[in-house]
């Protein structure tokens, strides 16, 4: 039975929303400092590594696909095997190309930077003084809420990808000095879990 007291559920979700709002406010303050600095960085080694790995994978599959025809002509594989393997390589090529397109778009977006008018920040920051939940807040901010059999609660927020990108932009552009200046650790608790306490 996945049942829980309404008051406990509401309190847990309210706490999760307040925590995410606090994080958005912190992000906004750090973004303001970064954007007022004379030089901003935009290179993401994570994205560079992912793109390089996918490009290598694409080259490898292209080579396999090119040698496939010769294998068929040499009688090493049947015509049906050739067709099946060729279709599989084409599917893999298409999948990797789609991932590369997405990663390159993300890298370009990161190069453009982040400002305080970013929809993810705006959505959370307008609820800075939230003391109670209502339908509007839940619809705008929460993707879903799960209540588990043991009574644990999990809250998944909307804007997960956007907040992750903002966190990465901040991480790329902050020094150890900024981290010591009292800012919270750069994390995006886009799913917040509350253990059951009876």
C-alpha angles and dihedrals in degrees: 000000000000098000130140137170112269093229093054093048092049093047092050094049092045090052091049092050092047090050092050091047090052089051092050091051090051091048090050092052092049092046089053090054093046093049092050091054116101094236127037125192122220105171113116112196088193091058093041091053093046092049092047091049092050091047090052090049090051092051091050093051091046090054091049090049092050093051092047095078092052090050089055093046091049090053094244091124133023123249090253091052088049091053094045094047092044091052090049093050091048090052091049091048091052093048094049092046090054091051091048091051090052094046093048090049089051090050091050090048090051090051089057090057131217130278134193091258091067107135093233093054093043092050094056099033095060087068096056094130097041113154101160137026126244135176094262093057094047094048093049101043111021123073095186145330122221126199111197128211092255091054097258116143127216123192118195116194131212119242091049095147094042093051091047089054091048090050090051092049089052093046092051092049103041128086129208088264091062092049090054091049092084102271117144118254112276105257134127110217091197089160114041119191126201118197118225113262114181 
